Every structure is written in C-alpha cells, then in structure tokens.
Amino acid sequence: MIKVYIDATPIRDKPTGIGVYTFNLINELHYLEDTKNLQLNIYFHPSLKNWLRCNFLIPKLLNKYSKVLRLNIPVSLADLLAKYLPFIFSSFKKNLDNINLIHGTDHYIYPYEKAEKIITIHDLTFLKFPKYSTKIVKSYTGRIERCLKWTNAVITFSKNTKQDIVDFFNVDPSAIYIIPQASRYSNNYLAPQLTQDNPISIEKHLDSPYFLFVSTLEPRKNILNLIKAFEYLKTNYDISHQLILIGKKGWGYHHIVNHIDQSPFKQNIHHLDYVSDKSLATFYNQAEIFIYPSFYEGFGLPILEAMTLGSPVITSNTSSLPEVAGDAALYVDPHNYYELARMMLKVLKNPDLRQEMIKRGRRRADKFSWRNTALETLSVYKSVLDKKDQL
C-alpha cells in the first residue's frame, strides 16, 4: 500500500489554473485508490487572506473526501518557518505517521524527513519573464531553491518547462518527469440543455459570431495584442464579429481594461468573469476561433479545452504551446499583432481550413486525459519509492 499526502491548497470553490490541475489530479487518484493499492490523503493550507481572517474552512470541492488534514497556517508562513524556525513547525509531524510520500502541487513542499517528496513546478515565468509576474510570485525562486534541496523528484507538463528547470535550477534531468494535463471536458460533454445553464451570460453574446479568449486577464497572456488584431480586422474588413474575453482579472489587468475603454470598438469587446463549466463549454463550442496568444506557458490548458469542444485554435509559437497543440493549431509570433490579424482572417475566409482544424483539434485533444495524468503520476510515486528501496 502506497500512502500519499497531496497538497490541495490551490483548490478554490471556483478553481482556475493550478487549482484545476490539483482538483482533477486528486479526483482521478481518488478513483484509483481501490484498484492501485493507494491510500490518498489530502492536506490544505488556508490562504494568507483567510488566515488573517481566522477562516480555516476548506473549499466545498474537498468535502467529498474524508481524509483532509487542515493545516491552519498559510504556505508563505510555513515556508518562513521551514527556512528559519523549523523546530517549532510540528503540524505535519504529529499527523504524518507511517506515510510514504508527500506531493506538493504548487511550487512548495514541507521537508518532512520521514517521507519521500515530489514537487510540481508549473512554469518559470517569474524567472524568464519577471515583468509579467507579481512580487509574490517572484518570491517563488527562493522557495523552489529551498524545496529542491529535499525533493526527490519534480513533475512538470512539457519538455520546454523541463529544460527551463534544468537551466535555472541545475536539476538532474532524470529527476524531472513530464506529465501532461488534460481538458476538463470530454468530447461528448455538450448536450442541448447546456445553453439553459446560464442564459443571461450566454444568450446575449451568441447572436453574433465571435472570437474567444479564456484565461486570467494579465500581461503575460498578451491580450493587448489580441485586441489590436481584432481592431485591425474591424477597421479594414467588413466583419460582424465580437471579441469575448472570459477570465478573472489578474495582476496588471488595468492596462487591458483601459485599452478596451478607449477602443473605437469597445461595444464589440466583452469581458466575462468566472462562468460555470457548462456555460464555458458552450462558448468554446460556438466560437468562430479560439485565440490564445500568450507570451509564455508551462502548458496552455485552455487550448486543449477549446480543441475538445470543437473550436479551431490560433496560438503562439513559443514555450510549450506547440508541444500541446501539435499540428492541430495555427501559430503566430505573439509580438506581431498584424500577423495574428492575418491568421484570423485566413481562417474566416477559408471554411474548409476551419473544419480541418476542428477535426485535427479533436484528434489532438483525445490524446490527453486526466486518468492518464493520474496514472502517470502514480507511476512517478512508485518510481521514487522504488529508488528509495534500492538504496
């Protein structure tokens, strides 16, 4: 029996990004417990904001799991204690008897000496492109350096990010495992009743054809160049399309909002915050083109989701994005909004190309699943424990 504790801290009631990865991994590992000789335990740190409010409630998404250890200390403080005063941080030690392994899912893991340790590193934006990172995220460098001193293996999602980890942290490549993520949707997810899930947010936006972007609104996602490409097409070509941006407002979003407010086409640009999974599926499915011009990604999960649900994809020719999309997407230089506009126009003018992209996208998305992600992660657990036994 493999006894594992996995960090569920990134999960929120409305998960995005790292939270989506963590939730789906835990969910699939939970289904594998009975058949794979696995005992899955979960631990959870409150956010700093909730900790200051004395709010130690775990997200509702974790309520179905019976084995959730609540650590009433935020990760940032736990990291400081591990660095300066490890002898007073005993919350783990008194609860972690007879476990084999701890998996930190978000660039951090506590140095519990009686278990093997695995850390997931999602990307190194804060090192490669610090101008796209917040002050808090920039502090990850020191945290990761400390954690790597006691970590047995690293999980990441692409060859590109693996090479970044080797280059910046001098990690042995053999200790880094590439395990792709997957779409939250299956290719048969859609059903006729989906459009009734959230009629206010959907129906008023689907009357006209639209281009779609889905992710957090922040500088790294290159939304300004997407808007400029859209404005170029509206100015020079007779298109009735809207531009829909779906995602929470992140760091630096003010520049994006200000640009939209000053745009001559601001009535055609719509920002929606968090929408339900069912509503989002409809937006993906009915989009003319899904566009993801990010400067840098550790994986790029939204492009897989778009492909799963039948949207043709245009994305950047940088970082991990070509690894994920393969031959199913069209690629552009993310710094060149004119090139992006021309590629959008190419798809609009060529219905056969658009249909071929949809077919290729579905085939590409079928290669990824959260079940495979969980099985490959379990394989890493076993590999790390086997190496320990051989010593």
N, C-alpha and C positions, 0 to 999 in steps of 0.2 A: 504493500500500500504506500503510495506517494502522498505525503501530507504537505499541502501547499497553502501558504498565506499569500493572497494577492491584494494589491493596493487598489481600492475603489474610490480614492479621493477625487479623481477628476469627474466623477459622475454627478450630474445635477438632475433635477426633475425635468429639465428641458436640455438634454445633453447636446453638445456640439463638439466637433474636433476630437480632442483627446478623450473626452467623455464618451463619444460614440464608439471609439475603439475599445475603451475599457469595458463599457457595458456589454458590447457584443462578444468580447472575448470571455468575460465572466459567464455570460449566459450560455455560450456553447460549451465551455468547460464544465459547467454545472450539468448539462445533459450527458456529458461523457463520464461522469463520476462512476456510475454503476458498472459500465462496461469496460472501463480502462483502469480499474484499480486505483482510483484517485479520490482523495479526500480534499475537497476545496473549502478553504476558509477565507473570509474576507475581512479586511480591516479598512478603516475610514478615518481620515483626519478632517476636522472642520476647516473651513476657510478662515483666514485671519479675521475677516469682517465678522463672520458668525461667532468666532471665538471671543472677540471683544464684546459681542452682544450676549455672551453666555448661551448661544444657541448651538446645541450639540446634536440636534436631530439629524438622522441620516436621511438621504433622499428616498422618496417613496418607491423609486425603482428598485431599491435594495430590500424592500420589505418582504419579498417572497423568499429571501434567503435566511435560513435560521442561524447560520454561523457568521455573524457580523460583529467583529471586535471594534468598538468605538474608542478611538484614542483622542482624548479631549485636549489636543494640542495641535496647532497648525503646523504644516510642513516647514515653514520658514523658521519657526522657533525650534522645532525638532532638529533642523539642520544646524542651528547655532549650538544647541546642547551637544550634539554629536561632535561638533568641532571643538568646543571649549570646556564643556562640563558633562562628559558622557556618563560619569559615575552617578549623576542624580536622575538620569532618564531611564527609569526602570519599568515604564508602562508596558513595553514589549516583553521584557524578560519574564515577568511574572505570569504572562498569558501564553507564552510560546513554547511550552514544554513539548518535547517529542515531535517536532516538525522537521521536515526535510529541507524545505526551500521557501524563500521569500521572493516574490516578484514585484518589483516597483514599476508601475506602469507610466510614470511621468517624470523622468529625469531625476529620480531620487529613490534611495533605499537606505533604511537604517542598518547599521553594521552589527546585526545580531550574530554573535560569533558561533553559535551552535547550529547554524543552518547555511546551506548554500544560497547564493544571492544572484538574481538576474535583474537587470535594469533595461527598460525600454527607452531608447532615445529616438524621438520622432523626427527631429531635424536640427540643423545647426544654424538656423537663420541668425541667431544672436551673435554668432561669430563671423559668418560670411557676409552678412548684411546688417550690421548693428544699427544702421539708420532706420531700419524697419522694425526695431524692437523697443519695447518699453524698458524702463530702468530695472523693473523686477525681473523681466526675462533675461536681461543682460547678466544678472547675478547668477544665472544658471551655470556659467562657466566654472566658477569655483566649486559650486555644489557638485557638478558632474565629476570634476577632477578628484574631489574627495571620495565620492562614491565608487569611482573606478578602482581605487586602491583596495577595496574589499569586495568588488564584484567579480563573480566567476564567469559571467557571460553577458553579452549585450544583444538585445533584439532590436532590429530596425526594419524598415519597409522597402528599401530599394538599394541597388548597387551604388547609386550616386551618394546616398547618405552614408552607406558603409565606408566608402572611400573618404568622405569628409571626416568621419570619426577617426579613421586611421591617420589622416593627415594632421588633424588638430590635436588629438589626444594620444597619438602613438600607441594605439591599442593593437594587440596581436590580431591580424585579420581572422585567424582561425577561431577566435573567441567571439566573433560577431556573426550573428545569424540573421539572414534576410527572410522575413515572413510577411508577405503582402497582406494588406487589409482587403475588405470586400464591401460591396454595396449593401446597404440596409434592406434593399428591396430584392424580391425575386422577379424573374422576368414575366411571371403571371400575376403580379401583385395587383394590377389595376382591375377594377370592377366598375360597372355602370353607376353604382351608388356613390362612388368616390366624390363626384362633383357636388354632392349634397353635404359633404363633411363640413365645409366652412364656406357657405355660399356668398357671404359678404366679401370675403377677401379674394375669392376666385372669380365669380361671375363677372364682376365689373372690369376685370383685367383680361378676360379671354375673348372679348368681342373683336379685337384686332389682332393681327399677327404680332409676335413679339420675340425679341432676343432675351435670353435669360442668363443671369449670373447668380450663383449661390455660394455664399461663404461670408465670413466676417468682413465688415467694411473696415479695411485698414490699408495703409500704403503698400504693403508687400503684395497685395492682391492686384495691384495695377489697375484699379477701377477707373482712375482718371483717364488713362489711355483708351480704355473701353468706351467711355463716354465721348471722348474726342472722335473716335472712329464712328460711333453712332451719329454724332453731329455732322460729320463729314458726309455720311450717306444721306442724311435727311436734307442737307443743303444742296447736294449735287444730283440726287436721284429721286425720282417720284416713288417713294416707298411710304406705306401707311403704318409701318411697324412702330411698336413701343419698345422700350428697354425696361425690363423688370430686374431689380436687384433684391435678392432675398438673403437676409442675414442680419445678425445683431451688429450694432455699432461698436467697433473696436477702437483701439488706440489710433489717434490721428484721423478719425472719421470726419472731423470738422472741415478739412480741406475738400473732401468729396461732396459733402452737403453744400458747402459754399459754391462749388463749381456748378452743381445742379441748379441752385437758386439763381445763378447768373446766366444759365444756358438759355438760348432762344427757344430750345425745345424742352424746357422743364416740364411742360404739361404732358410730355410723352415719356418722361422718365419717372418711374415709380419705385420707391423703396418700401419693402415689407419687412417687418421684423421677423421674429420667430413664427413659423407656421407649422401646423401639425404634419406628421409624416404623410398622411393621406392627401392633404392639400398640396404638399410639395411634390408628391408623385404626379399629380395632375399637371402642375406647372411644368415639370420636366417633360412629360409626355406630349404636351401640346405646344412646346416651344418650337419656333422656326429653326433656331440654332442655339445650342448651349455654348457659352463663351467663357473660357477660364484663362485669362492672360497673365497669370501670376508670375512674378519675377523668380520665385524660388519656392519649392515644395519638397517636403520629405516623402510625400506620396501623391496626394491630389485626389482624395476620395470623391469629391463631387463629380469628377469626370466619369468615374465608374458608375455612379448612380444615374447620371444622365444617359449613359450608354445602355444600362439595364432597362431603362424605361422608354427608349426609342427616340432619343434626341441626338441629332448629329452634333459633333463636338469640334470646336476650334480651340486650341490651347497653345501654350508657349513651347518653344523648342529648347527649354532649359531644364536643369536639375533632373528630377525623377519623372517628370511628366511624360516624356517619350517612352520610358520604361512601362508605365502604366497603360498608356493608350495604344501602344504598338502601331499597327498600320491602320487603325480604325479612326484616327483623328487627322485633321489638318493642322499644320504647325506654323507659327509665326514668331518673328522676333518681338518679344514683349515691349521693347523700347520704341518700336516703329508703329504708331497708331494708323498710319496710312496703309501699311502692309496689312494690318488687321482689317481695315475697312475693305480693302480689295478682296481679301479672302472671304469676308462675309458676303460681299456682292457676288462672288463666284458661286457660292452655294445657292444664293437666292435665284440666280439666273439659270441654274442647272438642276432641275428636279431629279434627273436620273442620278446625278452625283449625290444629292441629298439622300435618296433612297439607298444607294450603295453604302453610304456612311452609316446609315441606321442599321443595315444588316451586319456590317462589319463590327459596329459597336456592340450589338447584342452578342455576337460570337465572342468578342473580346471579353465582355463582362462575365460570360459564362465560365471563364477560366478561373474566376475568383469566387470564394465563398467563405463565410465566417466559420463554417465547420472545418474547412481545410486550415484556416488560420489557427483554430484551437488545436487541431491535431498536430500541426507542425510545432506549435508552442509546447505542447505536451512532450513532443519528441525532444525538444531542447531541454526540458526539465530532466528527462531520463538520461540524456547525454551528459549533462552536468553531474548528475548523481553517479553515473557510471564512472566518470573520470575520478570522482572522489574515492570511490571504492577501490580503484586501481592503484591509488597512492599508498 
